[in-house]
Amino acid sequence: MIREPAEVSVEPDGRVELPLGLLAEAGINVGDDLLAFSDGDGRIVLRRASDAIDDLLNHGTL
């Protein structure tokens, strides 16, 4: 299901604040460790570090 996008801004120090509702929809909790990587022009992907490690160990891919 495609959700309504949330508009956010990049602060001068590079920080981006994500709405709690967006995090909740993604199953990300306050305090979770995340990996961030670029997935092409204008796209950044966030993954729970534990999920990425599990995928790497079980499937050989992030």
mmCIF file as gemmi writes it, N, C-alpha and C atoms, coordinates in Angstrom:
data_model
loop_
_atom_site.group_PDB
_atom_site.id
_atom_site.type_symbol
_atom_site.label_atom_id
_atom_site.label_alt_id
_atom_site.label_comp_id
_atom_site.label_asym_id
_atom_site.label_entity_id
_atom_site.label_seq_id
_atom_site.pdbx_PDB_ins_code
_atom_site.Cartn_x
_atom_site.Cartn_y
_atom_site.Cartn_z
_atom_site.occupancy
_atom_site.B_iso_or_equiv
_atom_site.pdbx_formal_charge
_atom_site.auth_seq_id
_atom_site.auth_asym_id
_atom_site.pdbx_PDB_model_num
ATOM 1 N N . MET Axp A 1 ? 0.841 -1.173 0 1 0 ? 1 A 1
ATOM 2 C CA . MET Axp A 1 ? 0 0 0 1 0 ? 1 A 1
ATOM 3 C C . MET Axp A 1 ? 0.888 1.239 0 1 0 ? 1 A 1
ATOM 4 N N . ILE Axp A 2 ? 0.579 2.198 -0.848 1 0 ? 2 A 1
ATOM 5 C CA . ILE Axp A 2 ? 1.337 3.444 -0.914 1 0 ? 2 A 1
ATOM 6 C C . ILE Axp A 2 ? 0.697 4.438 0.045 1 0 ? 2 A 1
ATOM 7 N N . ARG Axp A 3 ? 1.515 4.988 0.925 1 0 ? 3 A 1
ATOM 8 C CA . ARG Axp A 3 ? 1.045 5.952 1.927 1 0 ? 3 A 1
ATOM 9 C C . ARG Axp A 3 ? 1.245 7.371 1.416 1 0 ? 3 A 1
ATOM 10 N N . GLU Axp A 4 ? 0.547 8.299 2.049 1 0 ? 4 A 1
ATOM 11 C CA . GLU Axp A 4 ? 0.711 9.717 1.739 1 0 ? 4 A 1
ATOM 12 C C . GLU Axp A 4 ? 2.11 10.147 2.158 1 0 ? 4 A 1
ATOM 13 N N . PRO Axp A 5 ? 2.868 10.786 1.275 1 0 ? 5 A 1
ATOM 14 C CA . PRO Axp A 5 ? 4.221 11.201 1.645 1 0 ? 5 A 1
ATOM 15 C C . PRO Axp A 5 ? 4.196 12.321 2.68 1 0 ? 5 A 1
ATOM 16 N N . ALA Axp A 6 ? 5.244 12.376 3.477 1 0 ? 6 A 1
ATOM 17 C CA . ALA Axp A 6 ? 5.421 13.441 4.453 1 0 ? 6 A 1
ATOM 18 C C . ALA Axp A 6 ? 6.529 14.358 3.935 1 0 ? 6 A 1
ATOM 19 N N . GLU Axp A 7 ? 6.279 15.651 3.941 1 0 ? 7 A 1
ATOM 20 C CA . GLU Axp A 7 ? 7.293 16.6 3.486 1 0 ? 7 A 1
ATOM 21 C C . GLU Axp A 7 ? 8.207 16.954 4.651 1 0 ? 7 A 1
ATOM 22 N N . VAL Axp A 8 ? 9.507 16.819 4.437 1 0 ? 8 A 1
ATOM 23 C CA . VAL Axp A 8 ? 10.504 17.153 5.448 1 0 ? 8 A 1
ATOM 24 C C . VAL Axp A 8 ? 11.566 18.026 4.796 1 0 ? 8 A 1
ATOM 25 N N . SER Axp A 9 ? 12.36 18.697 5.617 1 0 ? 9 A 1
ATOM 26 C CA . SER Axp A 9 ? 13.419 19.563 5.112 1 0 ? 9 A 1
ATOM 27 C C . SER Axp A 9 ? 14.759 19.128 5.673 1 0 ? 9 A 1
ATOM 28 N N . VAL Axp A 10 ? 15.798 19.375 4.899 1 0 ? 10 A 1
ATOM 29 C CA . VAL Axp A 10 ? 17.156 19.132 5.359 1 0 ? 10 A 1
ATOM 30 C C . VAL Axp A 10 ? 17.645 20.412 6.032 1 0 ? 10 A 1
ATOM 31 N N . GLU Axp A 11 ? 18.032 20.294 7.3 1 0 ? 11 A 1
ATOM 32 C CA . GLU Axp A 11 ? 18.526 21.438 8.058 1 0 ? 11 A 1
ATOM 33 C C . GLU Axp A 11 ? 19.948 21.774 7.606 1 0 ? 11 A 1
ATOM 34 N N . PRO Axp A 12 ? 20.436 22.98 7.902 1 0 ? 12 A 1
ATOM 35 C CA . PRO Axp A 12 ? 21.79 23.369 7.491 1 0 ? 12 A 1
ATOM 36 C C . PRO Axp A 12 ? 22.88 22.402 7.969 1 0 ? 12 A 1
ATOM 37 N N . ASP Axp A 13 ? 22.658 21.721 9.104 1 0 ? 13 A 1
ATOM 38 C CA . ASP Axp A 13 ? 23.664 20.774 9.596 1 0 ? 13 A 1
ATOM 39 C C . ASP Axp A 13 ? 23.471 19.371 9.017 1 0 ? 13 A 1
ATOM 40 N N . GLY Axp A 14 ? 22.527 19.211 8.073 1 0 ? 14 A 1
ATOM 41 C CA . GLY Axp A 14 ? 22.3 17.929 7.418 1 0 ? 14 A 1
ATOM 42 C C . GLY Axp A 14 ? 21.251 17.055 8.082 1 0 ? 14 A 1
ATOM 43 N N . ARG Axp A 15 ? 20.701 17.499 9.179 1 0 ? 15 A 1
ATOM 44 C CA . ARG Axp A 15 ? 19.695 16.695 9.89 1 0 ? 15 A 1
ATOM 45 C C . ARG Axp A 15 ? 18.347 16.751 9.175 1 0 ? 15 A 1
ATOM 46 N N . VAL Axp A 16 ? 17.636 15.629 9.268 1 0 ? 16 A 1
ATOM 47 C CA . VAL Axp A 16 ? 16.272 15.53 8.752 1 0 ? 16 A 1
ATOM 48 C C . VAL Axp A 16 ? 15.424 14.922 9.859 1 0 ? 16 A 1
ATOM 49 N N . GLU Axp A 17 ? 14.326 15.579 10.196 1 0 ? 17 A 1
ATOM 50 C CA . GLU Axp A 17 ? 13.417 15.065 11.215 1 0 ? 17 A 1
ATOM 51 C C . GLU Axp A 17 ? 12.291 14.314 10.524 1 0 ? 17 A 1
ATOM 52 N N . LEU Axp A 18 ? 12.08 13.054 10.931 1 0 ? 18 A 1
ATOM 53 C CA . LEU Axp A 18 ? 11.023 12.247 10.337 1 0 ? 18 A 1
ATOM 54 C C . LEU Axp A 18 ? 9.824 12.195 11.275 1 0 ? 18 A 1
ATOM 55 N N . PRO Axp A 19 ? 8.606 12.339 10.739 1 0 ? 19 A 1
ATOM 56 C CA . PRO Axp A 19 ? 7.418 12.283 11.577 1 0 ? 19 A 1
ATOM 57 C C . PRO Axp A 19 ? 7.272 10.908 12.239 1 0 ? 19 A 1
ATOM 58 N N . LEU Axp A 20 ? 6.829 10.901 13.505 1 0 ? 20 A 1
ATOM 59 C CA . LEU Axp A 20 ? 6.665 9.645 14.232 1 0 ? 20 A 1
ATOM 60 C C . LEU Axp A 20 ? 5.695 8.703 13.526 1 0 ? 20 A 1
ATOM 61 N N . GLY Axp A 21 ? 4.653 9.248 12.89 1 0 ? 21 A 1
ATOM 62 C CA . GLY Axp A 21 ? 3.698 8.407 12.171 1 0 ? 21 A 1
ATOM 63 C C . GLY Axp A 21 ? 4.358 7.637 11.037 1 0 ? 21 A 1
ATOM 64 N N . LEU Axp A 22 ? 5.271 8.285 10.337 1 0 ? 22 A 1
ATOM 65 C CA . LEU Axp A 22 ? 5.998 7.638 9.251 1 0 ? 22 A 1
ATOM 66 C C . LEU Axp A 22 ? 6.879 6.516 9.783 1 0 ? 22 A 1
ATOM 67 N N . LEU Axp A 23 ? 7.558 6.795 10.891 1 0 ? 23 A 1
ATOM 68 C CA . LEU Axp A 23 ? 8.393 5.764 11.517 1 0 ? 23 A 1
ATOM 69 C C . LEU Axp A 23 ? 7.542 4.587 11.985 1 0 ? 23 A 1
ATOM 70 N N . ALA Axp A 24 ? 6.394 4.883 12.583 1 0 ? 24 A 1
ATOM 71 C CA . ALA Axp A 24 ? 5.507 3.824 13.066 1 0 ? 24 A 1
ATOM 72 C C . ALA Axp A 24 ? 5.018 2.95 11.916 1 0 ? 24 A 1
ATOM 73 N N . GLU Axp A 25 ? 4.64 3.562 10.788 1 0 ? 25 A 1
ATOM 74 C CA . GLU Axp A 25 ? 4.193 2.795 9.618 1 0 ? 25 A 1
ATOM 75 C C . GLU Axp A 25 ? 5.286 1.861 9.121 1 0 ? 25 A 1
ATOM 76 N N . ALA Axp A 26 ? 6.541 2.288 9.256 1 0 ? 26 A 1
ATOM 77 C CA . ALA Axp A 26 ? 7.675 1.487 8.796 1 0 ? 26 A 1
ATOM 78 C C . ALA Axp A 26 ? 8.128 0.472 9.846 1 0 ? 26 A 1
ATOM 79 N N . GLY Axp A 27 ? 7.51 0.516 11.026 1 0 ? 27 A 1
ATOM 80 C CA . GLY Axp A 27 ? 7.905 -0.413 12.082 1 0 ? 27 A 1
ATOM 81 C C . GLY Axp A 27 ? 9.215 -0.044 12.746 1 0 ? 27 A 1
ATOM 82 N N . ILE Axp A 28 ? 9.583 1.235 12.667 1 0 ? 28 A 1
ATOM 83 C CA . ILE Axp A 28 ? 10.821 1.717 13.274 1 0 ? 28 A 1
ATOM 84 C C . ILE Axp A 28 ? 10.479 2.387 14.591 1 0 ? 28 A 1
ATOM 85 N N . ASN Axp A 29 ? 11.168 1.999 15.643 1 0 ? 29 A 1
ATOM 86 C CA . ASN Axp A 29 ? 10.911 2.526 16.979 1 0 ? 29 A 1
ATOM 87 C C . ASN Axp A 29 ? 11.997 3.508 17.4 1 0 ? 29 A 1
ATOM 88 N N . VAL Axp A 30 ? 11.636 4.427 18.279 1 0 ? 30 A 1
ATOM 89 C CA . VAL Axp A 30 ? 12.61 5.359 18.846 1 0 ? 30 A 1
ATOM 90 C C . VAL Axp A 30 ? 13.733 4.539 19.483 1 0 ? 30 A 1
ATOM 91 N N . GLY Axp A 31 ? 14.962 4.872 19.158 1 0 ? 31 A 1
ATOM 92 C CA . GLY Axp A 31 ? 16.113 4.157 19.699 1 0 ? 31 A 1
ATOM 93 C C . GLY Axp A 31 ? 16.641 3.054 18.799 1 0 ? 31 A 1
ATOM 94 N N . ASP Axp A 32 ? 15.897 2.684 17.73 1 0 ? 32 A 1
ATOM 95 C CA . ASP Axp A 32 ? 16.398 1.673 16.793 1 0 ? 32 A 1
ATOM 96 C C . ASP Axp A 32 ? 17.653 2.186 16.103 1 0 ? 32 A 1
ATOM 97 N N . ASP Axp A 33 ? 18.621 1.303 15.897 1 0 ? 33 A 1
ATOM 98 C CA . ASP Axp A 33 ? 19.802 1.637 15.1 1 0 ? 33 A 1
ATOM 99 C C . ASP Axp A 33 ? 19.455 1.419 13.637 1 0 ? 33 A 1
ATOM 100 N N . LEU Axp A 34 ? 19.776 2.408 12.807 1 0 ? 34 A 1
ATOM 101 C CA . LEU Axp A 34 ? 19.439 2.349 11.389 1 0 ? 34 A 1
ATOM 102 C C . LEU Axp A 34 ? 20.697 2.456 10.532 1 0 ? 34 A 1
ATOM 103 N N . LEU Axp A 35 ? 20.632 1.861 9.359 1 0 ? 35 A 1
ATOM 104 C CA . LEU Axp A 35 ? 21.638 2.071 8.318 1 0 ? 35 A 1
ATOM 105 C C . LEU Axp A 35 ? 21.003 2.962 7.264 1 0 ? 35 A 1
ATOM 106 N N . ALA Axp A 36 ? 21.746 3.914 6.749 1 0 ? 36 A 1
ATOM 107 C CA . ALA Axp A 36 ? 21.26 4.803 5.694 1 0 ? 36 A 1
ATOM 108 C C . ALA Axp A 36 ? 22.182 4.674 4.499 1 0 ? 36 A 1
ATOM 109 N N . PHE Axp A 37 ? 21.574 4.544 3.315 1 0 ? 37 A 1
ATOM 110 C CA . PHE Axp A 37 ? 22.385 4.509 2.11 1 0 ? 37 A 1
ATOM 111 C C . PHE Axp A 37 ? 21.619 5.103 0.942 1 0 ? 37 A 1
ATOM 112 N N . SER Axp A 38 ? 22.363 5.592 -0.043 1 0 ? 38 A 1
ATOM 113 C CA . SER Axp A 38 ? 21.774 6.163 -1.245 1 0 ? 38 A 1
ATOM 114 C C . SER Axp A 38 ? 21.312 5.038 -2.158 1 0 ? 38 A 1
ATOM 115 N N . ASP Axp A 39 ? 20.12 5.212 -2.729 1 0 ? 39 A 1
ATOM 116 C CA . ASP Axp A 39 ? 19.577 4.225 -3.665 1 0 ? 39 A 1
ATOM 117 C C . ASP Axp A 39 ? 19.271 4.901 -4.993 1 0 ? 39 A 1
ATOM 118 N N . GLY Axp A 40 ? 20.143 5.802 -5.387 1 0 ? 40 A 1
ATOM 119 C CA . GLY Axp A 40 ? 19.966 6.482 -6.663 1 0 ? 40 A 1
ATOM 120 C C . GLY Axp A 40 ? 19.679 7.957 -6.465 1 0 ? 40 A 1
ATOM 121 N N . ASP Axp A 41 ? 19.431 8.628 -7.563 1 0 ? 41 A 1
ATOM 122 C CA . ASP Axp A 41 ? 19.238 10.067 -7.583 1 0 ? 41 A 1
ATOM 123 C C . ASP Axp A 41 ? 18.031 10.475 -6.74 1 0 ? 41 A 1
ATOM 124 N N . GLY Axp A 42 ? 18.287 11.187 -5.657 1 0 ? 42 A 1
ATOM 125 C CA . GLY Axp A 42 ? 17.225 11.722 -4.835 1 0 ? 42 A 1
ATOM 126 C C . GLY Axp A 42 ? 16.564 10.732 -3.895 1 0 ? 42 A 1
ATOM 127 N N . ARG Axp A 43 ? 17.15 9.563 -3.695 1 0 ? 43 A 1
ATOM 128 C CA . ARG Axp A 43 ? 16.53 8.551 -2.848 1 0 ? 43 A 1
ATOM 129 C C . ARG Axp A 43 ? 17.511 8.082 -1.782 1 0 ? 43 A 1
ATOM 130 N N . ILE Axp A 44 ? 17.051 8.088 -0.531 1 0 ? 44 A 1
ATOM 131 C CA . ILE Axp A 44 ? 17.826 7.571 0.593 1 0 ? 44 A 1
ATOM 132 C C . ILE Axp A 44 ? 16.996 6.494 1.272 1 0 ? 44 A 1
ATOM 133 N N . VAL Axp A 45 ? 17.608 5.37 1.562 1 0 ? 45 A 1
ATOM 134 C CA . VAL Axp A 45 ? 16.927 4.248 2.201 1 0 ? 45 A 1
ATOM 135 C C . VAL Axp A 45 ? 17.42 4.126 3.633 1 0 ? 45 A 1
ATOM 136 N N . LEU Axp A 46 ? 16.486 3.946 4.56 1 0 ? 46 A 1
ATOM 137 C CA . LEU Axp A 46 ? 16.806 3.666 5.957 1 0 ? 46 A 1
ATOM 138 C C . LEU Axp A 46 ? 16.369 2.238 6.256 1 0 ? 46 A 1
ATOM 139 N N . ARG Axp A 47 ? 17.237 1.462 6.902 1 0 ? 47 A 1
ATOM 140 C CA . ARG Axp A 47 ? 16.897 0.094 7.303 1 0 ? 47 A 1
ATOM 141 C C . ARG Axp A 47 ? 17.326 -0.112 8.732 1 0 ? 47 A 1
ATOM 142 N N . ARG Axp A 48 ? 16.518 -0.873 9.476 1 0 ? 48 A 1
ATOM 143 C CA . ARG Axp A 48 ? 16.97 -1.27 10.81 1 0 ? 48 A 1
ATOM 144 C C . ARG Axp A 48 ? 18.253 -2.05 10.623 1 0 ? 48 A 1
ATOM 145 N N . ALA Axp A 49 ? 19.264 -1.731 11.415 1 0 ? 49 A 1
ATOM 146 C CA . ALA Axp A 49 ? 20.555 -2.409 11.3 1 0 ? 49 A 1
ATOM 147 C C . ALA Axp A 49 ? 20.389 -3.908 11.518 1 0 ? 49 A 1
ATOM 148 N N . SER Axp A 50 ? 19.543 -4.306 12.467 1 0 ? 50 A 1
ATOM 149 C CA . SER Axp A 50 ? 19.355 -5.735 12.751 1 0 ? 50 A 1
ATOM 150 C C . SER Axp A 50 ? 18.756 -6.462 11.548 1 0 ? 50 A 1
ATOM 151 N N . ASP Axp A 51 ? 17.831 -5.826 10.815 1 0 ? 51 A 1
ATOM 152 C CA . ASP Axp A 51 ? 17.245 -6.45 9.626 1 0 ? 51 A 1
ATOM 153 C C . ASP Axp A 51 ? 18.284 -6.602 8.521 1 0 ? 51 A 1
ATOM 154 N N . ALA Axp A 52 ? 19.098 -5.578 8.338 1 0 ? 52 A 1
ATOM 155 C CA . ALA Axp A 52 ? 20.127 -5.634 7.293 1 0 ? 52 A 1
ATOM 156 C C . ALA Axp A 52 ? 21.145 -6.726 7.596 1 0 ? 52 A 1
ATOM 157 N N . ILE Axp A 53 ? 21.53 -6.87 8.852 1 0 ? 53 A 1
ATOM 158 C CA . ILE Axp A 53 ? 22.49 -7.916 9.246 1 0 ? 53 A 1
ATOM 159 C C . ILE Axp A 53 ? 21.877 -9.297 9.047 1 0 ? 53 A 1
ATOM 160 N N . ASP Axp A 54 ? 20.605 -9.462 9.438 1 0 ? 54 A 1
ATOM 161 C CA . ASP Axp A 54 ? 19.908 -10.739 9.228 1 0 ? 54 A 1
ATOM 162 C C . ASP Axp A 54 ? 19.851 -11.091 7.751 1 0 ? 54 A 1
ATOM 163 N N . ASP Axp A 55 ? 19.513 -10.114 6.897 1 0 ? 55 A 1
ATOM 164 C CA . ASP Axp A 55 ? 19.452 -10.362 5.446 1 0 ? 55 A 1
ATOM 165 C C . ASP Axp A 55 ? 20.818 -10.761 4.907 1 0 ? 55 A 1
ATOM 166 N N . LEU Axp A 56 ? 21.845 -10.081 5.367 1 0 ? 56 A 1
ATOM 167 C CA . LEU Axp A 56 ? 23.203 -10.381 4.903 1 0 ? 56 A 1
ATOM 168 C C . LEU Axp A 56 ? 23.603 -11.799 5.296 1 0 ? 56 A 1
ATOM 169 N N . LEU Axp A 57 ? 23.307 -12.183 6.525 1 0 ? 57 A 1
ATOM 170 C CA . LEU Axp A 57 ? 23.667 -13.53 7.007 1 0 ? 57 A 1
ATOM 171 C C . LEU Axp A 57 ? 22.842 -14.622 6.338 1 0 ? 57 A 1
ATOM 172 N N . ASN Axp A 58 ? 21.568 -14.348 6.067 1 0 ? 58 A 1
ATOM 173 C CA . ASN Axp A 58 ? 20.672 -15.368 5.534 1 0 ? 58 A 1
ATOM 174 C C . ASN Axp A 58 ? 20.587 -15.397 4.023 1 0 ? 58 A 1
ATOM 175 N N . HIS Axp A 59 ? 20.816 -14.241 3.372 1 0 ? 59 A 1
ATOM 176 C CA . HIS Axp A 59 ? 20.611 -14.162 1.925 1 0 ? 59 A 1
ATOM 177 C C . HIS Axp A 59 ? 21.787 -13.574 1.175 1 0 ? 59 A 1
ATOM 178 N N . GLY Axp A 60 ? 22.749 -13.038 1.892 1 0 ? 60 A 1
ATOM 179 C CA . GLY Axp A 60 ? 23.926 -12.471 1.242 1 0 ? 60 A 1
ATOM 180 C C . GLY Axp A 60 ? 23.709 -11.111 0.626 1 0 ? 60 A 1
ATOM 181 N N . THR Axp A 61 ? 22.569 -10.444 0.937 1 0 ? 61 A 1
ATOM 182 C CA . THR Axp A 61 ? 22.301 -9.113 0.39 1 0 ? 61 A 1
ATOM 183 C C . THR Axp A 61 ? 21.772 -8.205 1.481 1 0 ? 61 A 1
ATOM 184 N N . LEU Axp A 62 ? 22.03 -6.9 1.331 1 0 ? 62 A 1
ATOM 185 C CA . LEU Axp A 62 ? 21.466 -5.911 2.244 1 0 ? 62 A 1
ATOM 186 C C . LEU Axp A 62 ? 20.124 -5.506 1.713 1 0 ? 62 A 1
